[in-house]
Amino acid sequence: MSPTAPVPAEGTTADGRSLLASREFRALLGARLTNSLAMSAFAIVVAYQTYDITRDPLALGWLGLVEAIPALSLVLFGGYFADRRDRRSIVIVTSVGVTACALVMAALSSGTAGISLAAILAVVFATGVASGFERPALSAFEAQVIPLEQAARGVSWTSSVSQAGSILGPAAGGIAIALLGVAATYGAIALLLAISTVSVTLIARKPVPPPARGEALIQSLLGGVRYVMRTPALLGSMALDLFAVFFGGAIALLPLFASDILHVGPVGLGILRTAPSVGALTVMLVATRRPPGRHAGRSLLLCVAGFGVSMIVFGWSTSMLISLCALFMSGVTDGMSMIIRSTILRVLSPEAIRGRVAAVNWVFIGASNELGAFESGFAAHLFGAVPTVVGGGVLTLGIVGLVSFLVPSLRRFDLEAASAAPAPTAAPA
């Protein structure tokens, strides 16, 4: 779209049709919802089964590590292939692979000899391999389905359905274990994943970006890294997420707070764990009607600051009600910041290297989640849980101030202007 082109009316795409009236967009929402439901349920069932056969909390830690190692190691290669091969086909193949993993778990769980920890870890490793290729391809493919001028609204919708699946999936998985048993639950998860795969097939193939001529493999692999480093607003938004979650996240310490500080037991722990997700879903649903626009950069900084304040309040609180409100607000601020960051990623990523830029983003996300959980546990071991969470919130506020000072382009970022501007191009290194 040229800078002088008329901006479509709110709630419409470039040709005047409602975004939700698009068959391809509805198929995308169906794929995201069923995949989120299935994978969040899969994580719960695998964790339950692992602890049931080992009775060792350390085994639960191995699950996350075994999945994270291939996912983070391969994601740059995944971004490279997403910019060289048909993205829709990559998503379909990896989705079929994860569906096969669920079926393998169902078969192993139904055997009379039972299932071993090694077998579980092998299957989880396979899902991590699939994630390394699927995540950047899906991010790039979604950008081809959602019109640029509707990026914020489209991201709000896809984030909302994914968040809803993440909330409902664990509860559905636990209920299914009680009613159907572990093996049948894996079968139901495989069915959901198959529906997600079929939904993707309802979306037409999209053009594959032409590769840069004469570009070496390593140079191509690092194309996304180079572009992010040259784009301050993009780098600043990713850095905000990385350090805010790394220092400010308290989710890994919720069992300790529920048991030793709030004294609310396992039921209270479940409620505390759900509060951020409910907050995130609430703000995402609001954003489908009122997406971020002109002051998106400033709003992002305020949201991350609000997340830090929420963590400070939660860390000091000895009241269940105050802690719930703080966690709910942490979800609200984190949910809105996720929408803004995802939309910035969408509008600032050149089509030719969109998969590789998405791969860099996934490295930031994976590092913040996995390393952040380790940092929280290690710091709590050294300094105590309350100083760790409160100090993390204070550090988050400091990071917001630092990024605001060092990256003025992020502070002034205007999503409406960026969405209406010509698509960015990847300048040569």
C-alpha positions in Angstrom: 0.0 0.0 0.0 1.4 3.4 -0.9 1.6 6.2 1.7 -1.2 8.1 -0.1 -3.6 5.1 -0.4 -6.8 5.4 1.6 -6.8 3.5 4.9 -9.6 0.9 5.0 -12.5 1.5 7.5 -12.2 -0.1 10.9 -13.0 -3.8 10.8 -12.5 -4.2 7.1 -9.8 -5.5 4.8 -8.5 -3.7 1.8 -11.3 -4.9 -0.4 -14.0 -3.8 2.1 -14.7 -7.3 3.5 -14.8 -7.9 7.3 -11.6 -9.7 8.5 -13.8 -12.4 10.1 -15.7 -12.9 6.8 -12.5 -14.2 5.2 -12.6 -18.0 4.9 -8.9 -18.3 5.2 -8.7 -16.1 8.3 -11.4 -18.3 9.9 -9.5 -21.4 9.0 -6.4 -19.8 10.6 -8.3 -19.1 13.8 -9.6 -22.7 13.8 -6.1 -24.0 13.4 -4.7 -21.8 16.1 -7.5 -22.7 18.6 -7.3 -26.5 18.1 -3.5 -26.5 18.1 -3.4 -24.5 21.3 -5.9 -26.7 23.0 -4.1 -29.8 22.0 -0.6 -28.8 22.8 -1.4 -27.3 26.2 -3.4 -30.5 27.1 -0.5 -32.5 25.7 2.0 -30.7 28.1 -0.2 -31.4 31.1 -0.8 -35.1 30.3 2.9 -35.7 29.6 3.9 -34.0 32.9 1.3 -36.0 34.8 2.4 -39.3 33.3 6.1 -38.5 33.8 5.6 -37.7 37.5 3.3 -40.7 37.9 6.0 -43.2 36.7 9.0 -41.5 38.3 7.8 -39.7 41.4 10.8 -37.4 40.8 10.3 -33.6 40.4 13.6 -33.4 38.5 12.0 -35.5 35.7 9.6 -32.6 35.1 12.5 -30.3 34.6 14.0 -32.7 32.0 10.7 -32.4 30.0 11.2 -28.7 29.4 14.9 -29.0 28.7 14.6 -31.9 26.2 12.0 -30.0 24.2 13.7 -26.6 24.4 17.2 -27.8 23.2 16.1 -28.9 19.7 13.5 -26.1 19.4 16.0 -23.3 20.0 18.9 -25.0 18.3 16.9 -25.5 15.0 14.8 -22.4 14.9 17.3 -20.4 12.8 17.4 -23.2 10.3 13.6 -23.3 10.5 13.5 -19.6 9.6 15.9 -20.2 6.7 13.6 -23.0 5.3 10.5 -20.8 5.9 12.0 -18.3 3.5 13.0 -20.9 0.9 10.2 -23.4 0.9 6.4 -23.3 0.8 5.4 -22.1 4.3 2.0 -23.8 4.3 3.6 -27.1 3.5 6.1 -26.8 6.4 3.3 -26.1 8.8 1.3 -29.0 7.5 4.2 -31.5 7.6 5.3 -30.4 11.2 1.7 -30.6 12.3 1.4 -34.1 10.9 4.6 -35.0 12.8 3.3 -33.7 16.1 0.0 -35.6 15.5 2.0 -38.8 15.0 3.8 -38.1 18.3 0.5 -37.9 20.1 -0.5 -41.2 18.5 2.8 -42.8 19.5 2.2 -41.7 23.1 -1.3 -43.2 23.0 0.0 -46.5 21.7 2.8 -46.7 24.2 0.5 -45.7 27.1 -2.0 -48.4 26.2 0.6 -51.2 26.3 0.6 -53.7 29.2 4.3 -53.1 29.9 3.7 -49.4 30.5 5.8 -46.5 29.2 9.4 -45.6 30.2 10.8 -42.1 30.9 13.2 -42.6 28.0 10.3 -43.2 25.6 8.5 -40.1 26.8 11.6 -37.9 26.5 12.3 -39.3 23.0 8.8 -38.2 21.9 9.1 -34.8 23.6 12.4 -34.3 21.8 10.6 -35.0 18.5 8.0 -32.4 19.2 10.8 -30.0 19.9 12.4 -30.7 16.5 9.0 -30.0 14.9 8.6 -26.8 16.8 12.0 -25.5 15.6 10.7 -25.6 12.0 7.0 -24.9 12.6 7.2 -21.7 14.6 8.9 -19.4 12.1 7.0 -20.9 9.2 3.7 -20.4 10.9 4.6 -16.8 11.9 5.5 -16.0 8.4 2.5 -17.8 6.9 0.1 -16.0 9.2 1.6 -12.7 7.9 0.6 -13.7 4.4 -2.9 -14.5 5.4 -3.6 -11.4 7.5 -3.7 -8.1 5.4 -1.0 -5.6 6.5 -3.5 -2.9 7.2 -5.3 -5.3 9.6 -2.2 -6.6 11.3 -3.1 -5.3 14.8 -6.6 -6.7 14.7 -5.5 -10.0 13.2 -2.8 -10.5 15.8 -5.4 -9.7 18.5 -7.7 -12.4 17.2 -5.1 -15.1 16.8 -3.6 -14.3 20.2 -7.1 -14.4 21.8 -7.9 -17.9 20.4 -4.5 -19.2 21.3 -4.8 -17.8 24.8 -8.2 -19.3 25.2 -6.9 -22.7 24.1 -4.0 -22.4 26.6 -6.5 -21.7 29.4 -8.9 -24.5 28.5 -6.4 -27.1 27.4 -4.8 -28.0 30.8 -8.2 -28.3 32.4 -9.6 -30.4 29.6 -6.5 -32.6 29.7 -6.9 -33.2 33.4 -10.6 -34.0 33.2 -10.0 -36.3 30.2 -7.3 -38.3 32.2 -9.9 -38.8 34.9 -12.7 -39.8 32.6 -11.0 -41.5 29.7 -7.5 -42.5 30.9 -4.1 -41.4 29.6 -4.1 -43.4 26.4 -7.5 -42.2 25.2 -6.6 -38.6 26.2 -3.6 -38.8 23.9 -5.9 -40.1 21.2 -8.3 -37.1 21.7 -5.3 -34.8 21.5 -4.2 -36.4 18.2 -7.7 -35.8 16.9 -7.5 -32.1 17.8 -4.1 -31.8 16.1 -5.6 -33.5 13.0 -8.4 -31.0 12.9 -5.8 -28.2 13.2 -3.8 -29.7 10.2 -7.0 -29.9 8.1 -7.8 -26.3 8.9 -4.4 -25.2 7.5 -5.1 -27.1 4.3 -8.1 -24.9 3.8 -5.8 -21.9 3.3 -4.4 -21.5 -0.2 -0.7 -21.7 -0.8 1.1 -18.3 -0.7 4.0 -17.1 -2.9 7.5 -18.2 -1.8 9.9 -15.2 -1.6 12.6 -15.3 -4.2 16.0 -16.1 -2.6 18.8 -13.7 -2.7 21.2 -14.5 -5.5 24.8 -15.6 -4.5 24.1 -15.7 -0.8 26.0 -18.2 1.2 24.2 -20.5 3.6 25.7 -19.0 6.8 25.0 -15.5 5.5 21.4 -16.4 4.7 20.9 -18.1 8.1 22.1 -14.9 9.8 20.0 -12.6 7.6 17.2 -12.3 10.2 19.8 -11.5 13.0 21.4 -8.8 10.9 18.1 -7.2 10.0 16.9 -7.2 13.6 20.2 -5.6 14.7 19.7 -2.9 12.1 16.1 -2.2 13.1 16.1 -0.4 16.5 12.3 -0.6 17.1 12.3 -4.3 16.4 15.3 -5.0 18.5 14.0 -2.9 21.3 10.7 -4.6 21.4 12.3 -8.0 21.5 14.8 -7.0 24.2 11.9 -5.6 26.4 10.2 -9.0 26.3 13.4 -10.9 26.9 14.5 -9.0 30.0 11.1 -8.4 31.4 10.2 -12.1 31.5 13.8 -13.1 32.4 13.9 -10.9 35.5 10.3 -10.1 36.2 8.5 -13.4 35.8 7.2 -15.1 38.9 5.3 -18.1 37.4 8.1 -20.6 38.2 7.8 -19.6 41.9 4.0 -19.8 42.3 4.1 -23.2 44.0 6.3 -21.7 46.7 4.1 -18.6 47.1 1.0 -20.7 47.3 2.4 -23.0 49.9 4.7 -20.9 52.1 3.5 -17.3 51.8 -0.2 -17.3 50.9 -1.0 -20.7 52.4 -3.7 -21.6 49.9 -2.7 -25.1 48.9 -2.9 -26.8 45.5 -6.4 -25.4 44.7 -5.1 -21.8 45.3 -2.1 -22.6 43.2 -4.3 -23.5 40.3 -6.3 -20.3 40.7 -3.1 -18.2 40.9 -1.7 -19.9 37.8 -4.8 -19.1 35.8 -5.1 -15.4 36.8 -2.4 -14.1 34.3 -4.0 -16.1 31.5 -7.4 -14.7 32.2 -6.0 -11.2 32.3 -4.2 -11.7 29.0 -7.3 -13.1 27.3 -9.4 -10.2 28.6 -7.2 -7.6 27.1 -6.8 -9.6 23.8 -10.5 -9.7 23.3 -10.8 -6.0 23.9 -8.0 -5.4 21.4 -10.0 -7.2 18.7 -12.3 -4.3 18.8 -9.8 -1.5 19.7 -6.4 -2.6 18.4 -3.3 -0.5 19.3 -2.5 2.3 16.9 -0.8 5.6 16.9 0.9 5.5 20.3 1.8 1.8 20.2 5.4 2.2 21.1 4.6 4.3 24.1 1.9 1.9 25.1 4.3 -1.0 24.9 6.8 0.7 27.3 3.9 1.5 29.7 2.7 -2.1 29.6 6.1 -3.6 30.4 6.4 -1.0 33.2 3.0 -2.1 34.4 4.1 -5.7 34.4 7.0 -4.8 36.6 4.8 -2.9 39.0 2.4 -6.0 39.1 5.4 -8.2 40.0 6.4 -5.9 42.8 2.9 -5.9 44.3 2.7 -9.6 44.0 6.1 -10.1 45.6 5.2 -8.0 48.7 1.6 -9.3 49.0 0.5 -11.8 51.8 -3.1 -11.6 50.7 -4.6 -14.0 48.3 -7.0 -11.3 46.9 -4.2 -8.8 46.3 -2.0 -11.5 44.8 -4.7 -12.5 42.4 -5.3 -8.9 41.3 -1.6 -8.4 40.8 -1.3 -11.5 38.7 -4.4 -10.6 36.7 -2.9 -7.2 35.9 0.4 -8.8 35.0 -1.6 -10.8 32.4 -3.4 -7.7 31.1 -0.1 -5.8 30.6 1.8 -8.8 29.2 -1.1 -9.6 26.9 -1.2 -6.1 25.4 2.5 -6.0 25.1 2.5 -9.3 23.3 -0.1 -7.9 20.8 2.0 -4.8 20.2 5.3 -6.7 19.8 3.7 -9.2 17.5 2.3 -6.5 15.3 5.6 -4.6 15.2 7.2 -7.8 14.1 4.5 -8.2 11.4 4.8 -4.7 9.9 8.6 -4.3 10.2 9.6 -7.7 8.7 10.4 -7.8 5.0 8.6 -10.6 3.2 11.9 -12.1 1.8 13.3 -12.8 5.3 10.1 -12.9 7.4 10.7 -16.5 8.4 14.3 -15.7 9.6 13.1 -12.6 11.5 10.4 -14.7 13.2 13.1 -17.3 14.1 15.1 -14.6 15.9 12.0 -13.6 17.8 11.4 -17.2 18.8 14.9 -17.3 20.2 14.2 -14.3 22.3 10.9 -15.8 23.5 12.4 -19.3 24.2 15.4 -17.8 26.0 13.2 -15.6 28.2 10.9 -18.4 29.2 13.3 -21.2 29.8 16.2 -19.2 31.2 13.9 -16.9 33.1 12.4 -19.9 35.0 15.9 -21.0 35.9 17.0 -17.5 36.9 13.9 -17.2 39.2 14.6 -20.5 40.9 18.3 -19.9 41.3 17.8 -16.3 42.6 15.1 -17.5 45.1 17.5 -20.2 46.3 20.2 -17.5 47.0 18.1 -14.5 48.2 14.6 -15.8 48.9 11.4 -15.7 46.9 10.1 -12.3 47.9 13.4 -10.4 47.2 13.7 -12.2 43.9 10.2 -11.3 42.7 10.3 -7.7 44.0 13.9 -7.2 42.7 12.9 -8.6 39.4 10.0 -6.1 39.1 12.4 -3.2 40.0 14.9 -4.4 37.4 12.0 -4.5 34.8 11.2 -0.9 35.5 14.9 0.0 35.0 15.0 -1.9 31.7 12.0 0.0 30.5 13.7 3.3 31.3 16.9 2.2 29.6 15.2 1.0 26.4 13.1 4.2 26.3 16.2 6.2 26.4 18.3 4.2 24.0 15.6 3.4 21.4 13.6 6.6 20.9 12.2 5.2 17.6 10.4 2.5 19.7 9.1 5.2 22.1 7.6 7.1 19.1 6.5 4.1 17.1 3.2 4.6 15.3 1.5 1.3 14.2 -1.1 3.1 12.0 1.7 4.9 10.0 3.8 1.8 9.8 0.9 -0.3 8.5 0.1 2.3 5.9 3.7 2.7 4.7 5.2 0.6 1.9 6.4 -2.8 2.9 9.9 -2.8 4.3 12.7 -4.4 2.3 15.8 -6.3 3.5 18.8 -4.1 2.6 21.9 -6.0 1.7 24.4 -6.6 4.5 
